[in-house]
Amino acid sequence: MPKTSRTKISPDEIAEKASRGEDVSSYFTNQFEVVRPVRRVNVDFTPGMLRQLDERAARLNISRQAVIKTLLSRAMAEEATAKPRSKRTS
């Protein structure tokens, strides 16, 4: 079993290494958990947002849906770990 890298690296950096032809297999453990059930939803995006999503998807060589899920998951995780904001009183 190949050993995994202990160095923190962003997905964009891994994608760049892969684009240069470098071996990035050490960044993956092949251990994952399938999460079910999945519910489909519709989301409206502006043309500019779609362009940005598609550019990132092309750069990472993943689907637009994968980009959306990754960014949304990251944003929710950051919000969950953020300090609670104080409520304003009127």
C-alpha positions in Angstrom: 0.0 0.0 0.0 1.5 3.4 -1.0 2.1 5.8 1.8 0.2 9.0 1.8 1.7 12.5 1.9 1.6 14.2 5.3 2.1 17.7 3.8 -1.0 19.9 3.5 -1.6 20.9 -0.1 -4.6 22.5 -1.8 -6.6 20.8 -4.5 -5.4 23.4 -6.9 -1.8 22.6 -6.1 -2.5 18.9 -6.6 -4.1 19.7 -10.0 -1.2 21.8 -11.1 1.2 19.0 -10.2 -0.9 16.5 -12.1 -1.0 18.9 -15.1 2.8 18.9 -15.1 2.7 15.1 -15.2 3.9 14.6 -11.6 2.8 11.6 -9.6 0.0 12.8 -7.2 -1.1 9.4 -6.0 0.5 9.9 -2.6 -2.2 12.6 -1.9 -5.0 10.0 -2.1 -5.8 7.2 0.3 -8.5 5.5 -1.8 -10.5 5.3 1.5 -13.8 7.1 1.3 -17.3 6.9 2.5 -20.3 7.0 0.2 -23.0 9.3 1.5 -26.6 8.5 0.6 -29.4 9.5 -0.1 -28.8 12.3 -2.5 -31.5 14.8 -3.3 -31.4 16.8 -6.5 -32.0 20.6 -6.4 -32.1 23.4 -8.9 -29.9 26.4 -8.5 -29.8 29.5 -10.6 -26.4 31.1 -11.4 -25.5 34.2 -13.3 -23.5 33.8 -16.5 -20.4 35.2 -14.8 -20.6 32.7 -11.9 -21.1 29.8 -14.4 -18.0 31.0 -16.3 -16.0 31.0 -13.1 -17.2 27.6 -12.1 -16.5 26.2 -15.6 -13.0 27.7 -15.6 -12.2 26.1 -12.2 -13.7 22.8 -13.3 -11.5 22.8 -16.4 -8.4 23.7 -14.5 -9.0 20.9 -12.0 -10.3 18.5 -14.7 -13.5 17.8 -12.7 -17.2 18.4 -13.3 -18.9 21.7 -12.6 -21.1 19.8 -10.1 -18.0 18.6 -8.2 -16.7 22.2 -8.0 -20.0 23.4 -6.6 -20.1 20.6 -4.0 -16.5 21.2 -3.0 -16.8 25.0 -2.6 -20.2 24.7 -0.8 -18.8 22.1 1.6 -15.7 24.2 2.3 -17.8 27.3 2.9 -20.1 25.5 5.3 -17.2 23.9 7.2 -15.5 27.3 7.6 -18.8 28.8 8.9 -19.2 26.0 11.3 -15.8 26.6 12.8 -16.0 30.4 12.8 -16.5 32.3 16.0 -20.2 33.1 16.6 -21.0 36.7 15.8 -22.6 38.8 18.5 -26.2 39.8 18.0 -26.9 43.5 17.6 -29.4 44.9 20.0 -31.7 47.7 18.9 
